[in-house]
């Protein structure tokens, strides 16, 4: 998840993390990240994205998809292209690539740990949005270590 640069904005006055409102526009939500990642994938496979393709890919209705697309446009993550739909701005691409990179590293880490990443897709997709940069770097280091020093194969099938 992309957070504002100031750490204090994510903390309450007591020093504990504050809960975020769904209407807080200062951060990119998990849902927004999913949309941006989906649009990124559509652009790379089809050359463009439109509301119906995004709705189908995310298994959502077109009305709610249209609302989110408009919000992402207002926030500067998308630009509309006449007769083509919309495309990611450089900032939208940056967020999407960051999530894609996290997803790929986590999928590899799960595989290196002997876990089928297809069976654990919901775990991977949940974790990718919530890792801090520091945790992401450490997980990437762990994946690198496991590439060089594979775990013994599990005989229990777990």
C-alpha positions as MATLAB code, in Angstrom:
seq = 'XXXXXXXXXXXXXXXXXXXXXXXXXXXXXXXXXXXXXXXXXXXXXXXXXXXXXXXXXXXXXXXXXXXXXXXXXXXXXXXXXXXXXXXXXXXXXXXXXXXXXXXXXXXXXXXXXXXXXXXXXXXXXXXXXXXXXXXXXXXXXXXXXXXXXXXXXXXXXX';
ca = [
       0.000    0.000    0.000;
       1.272    3.479   -0.770;
       1.237    5.702    2.286;
       1.908    9.397    2.723;
       5.551   10.229    3.323;
       5.046   11.565    6.849;
       4.957    8.766    9.405;
       2.911   10.824   11.830;
      -0.104   10.821    9.497;
      -0.475    7.074    9.950;
      -0.187    7.226   13.725;
      -2.679    8.349   16.314;
      -1.658   10.722   19.081;
      -1.113    7.687   21.333;
       1.596    6.392   18.966;
      -0.415    3.412   17.755;
      -1.407    3.014   14.106;
      -4.650    4.825   13.387;
      -7.490    3.286   11.469;
      -8.051    4.722    8.033;
     -11.378    5.954    6.783;
     -12.587    4.583    3.451;
     -12.904    8.239    2.433;
      -9.269    9.096    3.246;
      -7.876   10.136   -0.139;
      -4.304   10.631    1.099;
      -3.432    6.968    0.570;
      -3.923    4.375   -2.108;
      -6.251    1.704   -0.772;
      -5.877   -2.035   -1.320;
      -8.842   -1.883   -3.694;
      -7.230    0.924   -5.693;
      -4.027   -1.091   -5.933;
      -6.022   -4.066   -7.266;
      -7.614   -1.850   -9.927;
      -4.276   -0.326  -10.935;
      -2.639   -3.755  -11.144;
      -5.539   -5.060  -13.259;
      -5.388   -2.045  -15.592;
      -1.613   -2.494  -15.888;
      -2.111   -6.134  -16.906;
      -4.816   -5.211  -19.434;
      -2.645   -2.497  -20.967;
       0.211   -4.973  -21.325;
      -1.956   -7.695  -22.860;
      -4.435   -5.666  -24.950;
      -2.780   -2.277  -25.287;
      -5.627   -0.494  -23.478;
      -8.196   -0.908  -20.696;
     -11.920   -0.185  -20.541;
     -14.486   -0.398  -17.753;
     -16.064   -3.632  -18.982;
     -12.687   -5.427  -19.186;
     -11.673   -4.273  -15.702;
     -15.078   -5.250  -14.248;
     -14.844   -8.699  -15.836;
     -11.264   -9.282  -14.699;
     -12.030   -8.252  -11.109;
     -15.464   -9.941  -11.124;
     -17.221   -6.692  -10.205;
     -20.192   -4.885  -11.683;
     -19.617   -2.186  -14.263;
     -21.225    0.576  -12.189;
     -18.871    0.219   -9.223;
     -15.930   -0.242  -11.585;
     -16.858    2.986  -13.380;
     -16.986    4.861  -10.063;
     -13.521    3.630   -9.078;
     -12.086    4.412  -12.510;
     -13.375    7.987  -12.217;
     -11.870    8.270   -8.733;
      -8.511    6.960   -9.972;
      -8.653    9.513  -12.790;
      -9.346   12.387  -10.384;
      -6.443   11.233   -8.201;
      -4.114   11.346  -11.209;
      -3.552    7.603  -11.674;
      -5.439    7.351  -14.997;
      -5.954    9.479  -18.067;
      -8.830    9.052  -20.473;
      -8.128    8.364  -24.120;
     -10.994    9.140  -26.517;
     -12.467    6.008  -28.123;
      -9.915    3.798  -26.371;
     -10.867    3.867  -22.691;
      -8.183    4.927  -20.262;
      -4.502    4.403  -19.540;
      -2.288    4.598  -16.498;
      -0.369    7.782  -15.868;
       3.297    7.435  -14.864;
       2.210    7.524  -11.187;
      -0.451    4.862  -11.812;
       2.142    2.719  -13.564;
       4.557    3.173  -10.647;
       1.988    1.917   -8.125;
       0.928   -0.985  -10.376;
       4.518   -2.075  -11.009;
       5.244   -1.946   -7.277;
       2.319   -4.264   -6.535;
       3.220   -6.543   -9.460;
       6.810   -6.767   -8.160;
       5.601   -7.618   -4.651;
       3.233  -10.259   -6.035;
       5.987  -11.897   -8.116;
       8.441  -11.985   -5.208;
       5.845  -13.425   -2.813;
       4.768  -16.060   -5.362;
       8.402  -17.093   -5.740;
       8.921  -17.121   -1.963;
       5.884  -19.354   -1.467;
       7.179  -21.702   -4.175;
      10.640  -21.781   -2.588;
       8.996  -22.664    0.746;
       7.305  -25.637   -0.945;
       3.865  -24.008   -1.097;
       1.944  -24.022   -4.359;
       1.439  -20.344   -5.096;
      -1.818  -21.093   -6.965;
      -3.234  -22.751   -3.843;
      -2.119  -19.759   -1.783;
      -3.099  -16.988   -4.199;
      -5.413  -15.280   -1.696;
      -2.594  -15.280    0.890;
      -0.189  -13.729   -1.611;
      -2.703  -11.134   -2.767;
      -3.481  -10.176    0.829;
       0.144   -9.915    1.925;
       1.298   -7.922   -1.131;
      -0.777   -4.925   -0.046;
       0.346   -4.835    3.566;
       4.112   -5.272    3.523;
       6.229   -2.346    4.601;
       9.218   -1.553    2.400;
      11.532   -2.974    5.057;
       9.576   -6.240    5.317;
       9.453   -6.496    1.519;
      13.248   -6.170    1.321;
      13.716   -8.822    4.022;
      11.283  -11.216    2.289;
      13.204  -10.654   -0.967;
      16.452  -11.450    0.863;
      14.847  -14.617    2.235;
      13.767  -15.630   -1.283;
      17.317  -15.017   -2.523;
      18.711  -17.141    0.307;
      16.241  -19.952   -0.427;
      17.238  -19.907   -4.111;
      20.825  -20.623   -3.037;
      19.899  -22.973   -0.167;
      16.635  -24.787   -0.990;
      14.550  -26.252    1.782;
      14.355  -30.056    1.867;
      11.195  -31.348    0.191;
       8.349  -31.946    2.630;
       7.208  -35.560    2.849;
       3.970  -34.701    4.656;
       2.415  -32.843    1.726;
       1.754  -29.699    3.812;
];
